[in-house]
Amino acid sequence: MQILPQQSCLINILLQAGLRQKVDEIIKNKMKRRIMF
């Protein structure tokens, strides 16, 4: 399967969005830990 440039861009955007969500969750968890302790 060949991936078209447009598709690869969309995939990259989705991957970046997913990573950002994970990072946001990690940051929120760290903030909760700081508040708790």
N, CA, C and O atoms as a GROMACS GRO file, in nm:
protein
  148
    1MET      N    1   0.084  -0.121   0.000
    1MET     CA    2   0.000   0.000   0.000
    1MET      C    3   0.087   0.125   0.000
    1MET      O    4   0.178   0.138   0.081
    2GLN      N    5   0.058   0.215  -0.091
    2GLN     CA    6   0.128   0.344  -0.091
    2GLN      C    7   0.045   0.444  -0.012
    2GLN      O    8  -0.077   0.452  -0.027
    3ILE      N    9   0.112   0.520   0.072
    3ILE     CA   10   0.041   0.622   0.150
    3ILE      C   11   0.055   0.756   0.078
    3ILE      O   12   0.166   0.801   0.051
    4LEU      N   13  -0.058   0.818   0.050
    4LEU     CA   14  -0.054   0.949  -0.016
    4LEU      C   15  -0.008   1.055   0.084
    4LEU      O   16  -0.030   1.040   0.204
    5PRO      N   17   0.055   1.161   0.035
    5PRO     CA   18   0.103   1.268   0.124
    5PRO      C   19  -0.007   1.322   0.214
    5PRO      O   20   0.015   1.348   0.332
    6GLN      N   21  -0.127   1.338   0.157
    6GLN     CA   22  -0.239   1.390   0.237
    6GLN      C   23  -0.272   1.294   0.350
    6GLN      O   24  -0.296   1.337   0.463
    7GLN      N   25  -0.273   1.164   0.320
    7GLN     CA   26  -0.304   1.066   0.422
    7GLN      C   27  -0.197   1.066   0.530
    7GLN      O   28  -0.228   1.060   0.649
    8SER      N   29  -0.070   1.074   0.489
    8SER     CA   30   0.038   1.071   0.587
    8SER      C   31   0.029   1.194   0.677
    8SER      O   32   0.057   1.186   0.797
    9CYS      N   33  -0.010   1.310   0.620
    9CYS     CA   34  -0.025   1.431   0.700
    9CYS      C   35  -0.135   1.411   0.803
    9CYS      O   36  -0.119   1.448   0.920
   10LEU      N   37  -0.247   1.353   0.760
   10LEU     CA   38  -0.358   1.329   0.852
   10LEU      C   39  -0.314   1.234   0.962
   10LEU      O   40  -0.346   1.254   1.079
   11ILE      N   41  -0.241   1.128   0.924
   11ILE     CA   42  -0.194   1.031   1.023
   11ILE      C   43  -0.102   1.100   1.123
   11ILE      O   44  -0.113   1.077   1.244
   12ASN      N   45  -0.012   1.185   1.073
   12ASN     CA   46   0.079   1.256   1.163
   12ASN      C   47   0.002   1.345   1.258
   12ASN      O   48   0.034   1.352   1.377
   13ILE      N   49  -0.100   1.414   1.207
   13ILE     CA   50  -0.181   1.502   1.292
   13ILE      C   51  -0.251   1.421   1.400
   13ILE      O   52  -0.255   1.460   1.516
   14LEU      N   53  -0.306   1.305   1.360
   14LEU     CA   54  -0.376   1.220   1.458
   14LEU      C   55  -0.278   1.170   1.563
   14LEU      O   56  -0.310   1.168   1.682
   15LEU      N   57  -0.158   1.128   1.520
   15LEU     CA   58  -0.058   1.080   1.614
   15LEU      C   59  -0.018   1.191   1.710
   15LEU      O   60  -0.007   1.168   1.831
   16GLN      N   61   0.003   1.310   1.657
   16GLN     CA   62   0.041   1.423   1.741
   16GLN      C   63  -0.069   1.455   1.841
   16GLN      O   64  -0.042   1.483   1.957
   17ALA      N   65  -0.195   1.450   1.795
   17ALA     CA   66  -0.308   1.477   1.884
   17ALA      C   67  -0.312   1.373   1.995
   17ALA      O   68  -0.335   1.407   2.112
   18GLY      N   69  -0.291   1.246   1.959
   18GLY     CA   70  -0.290   1.140   2.059
   18GLY      C   71  -0.180   1.160   2.160
   18GLY      O   72  -0.200   1.143   2.280
   19LEU      N   73  -0.060   1.197   2.112
   19LEU     CA   74   0.052   1.219   2.202
   19LEU      C   75   0.023   1.336   2.294
   19LEU      O   76   0.054   1.331   2.413
   20ARG      N   77  -0.038   1.441   2.240
   20ARG     CA   78  -0.070   1.558   2.322
   20ARG      C   79  -0.168   1.520   2.431
   20ARG      O   80  -0.155   1.565   2.545
   21GLN      N   81  -0.267   1.437   2.397
   21GLN     CA   82  -0.364   1.393   2.497
   21GLN      C   83  -0.294   1.316   2.608
   21GLN      O   84  -0.323   1.336   2.726
   22LYS      N   85  -0.201   1.227   2.570
   22LYS     CA   86  -0.126   1.150   2.670
   22LYS      C   87  -0.044   1.242   2.757
   22LYS      O   88  -0.041   1.227   2.879
   23VAL      N   89   0.022   1.340   2.694
   23VAL     CA   90   0.103   1.436   2.770
   23VAL      C   91   0.015   1.514   2.865
   23VAL      O   92   0.052   1.537   2.980
   24ASP      N   93  -0.102   1.557   2.818
   24ASP     CA   94  -0.195   1.632   2.903
   24ASP      C   95  -0.236   1.548   3.022
   24ASP      O   96  -0.242   1.598   3.135
   25GLU      N   97  -0.264   1.419   3.000
   25GLU     CA   98  -0.302   1.331   3.110
   25GLU      C   99  -0.189   1.318   3.210
   25GLU      O  100  -0.212   1.323   3.331
   26ILE      N  101  -0.065   1.303   3.160
   26ILE     CA  102   0.051   1.290   3.249
   26ILE      C  103   0.067   1.418   3.331
   26ILE      O  104   0.092   1.412   3.451
   27ILE      N  105   0.052   1.534   3.265
   27ILE     CA  106   0.066   1.662   3.335
   27ILE      C  107  -0.042   1.674   3.442
   27ILE      O  108  -0.014   1.716   3.554
   28LYS      N  109  -0.165   1.637   3.408
   28LYS     CA  110  -0.275   1.645   3.505
   28LYS      C  111  -0.246   1.554   3.624
   28LYS      O  112  -0.267   1.593   3.738
   29ASN      N  113  -0.196   1.433   3.597
   29ASN     CA  114  -0.163   1.340   3.705
   29ASN      C  115  -0.055   1.398   3.794
   29ASN      O  116  -0.064   1.387   3.916
   30LYS      N  117   0.046   1.461   3.735
   30LYS     CA  118   0.154   1.522   3.813
   30LYS      C  119   0.099   1.636   3.898
   30LYS      O  120   0.136   1.651   4.014
   31MET      N  121   0.009   1.715   3.840
   31MET     CA  122  -0.050   1.826   3.914
   31MET      C  123  -0.131   1.773   4.032
   31MET      O  124  -0.124   1.827   4.142
   32LYS      N  125  -0.208   1.667   4.010
   32LYS     CA  126  -0.287   1.607   4.118
   32LYS      C  127  -0.194   1.558   4.228
   32LYS      O  128  -0.222   1.578   4.346
   33ARG      N  129  -0.083   1.494   4.191
   33ARG     CA  130   0.012   1.444   4.290
   33ARG      C  131   0.070   1.559   4.370
   33ARG      O  132   0.083   1.550   4.492
   34ARG      N  133   0.104   1.669   4.302
   34ARG     CA  134   0.161   1.785   4.371
   34ARG      C  135   0.060   1.841   4.470
   34ARG      O  136   0.096   1.878   4.582
   35ILE      N  137  -0.066   1.847   4.429
   35ILE     CA  138  -0.170   1.902   4.516
   35ILE      C  139  -0.192   1.810   4.636
   35ILE      O  140  -0.210   1.855   4.749
   36MET      N  141  -0.191   1.678   4.610
   36MET     CA  142  -0.217   1.582   4.718
   36MET      C  143  -0.104   1.583   4.820
   36MET      O  144  -0.130   1.576   4.940
   37PHE      N  145   0.021   1.591   4.772
   37PHE     CA  146   0.132   1.582   4.867
   37PHE      C  147   0.181   1.720   4.905
   37PHE      O  148   0.275   1.733   4.984
   0.00000   0.00000   0.00000
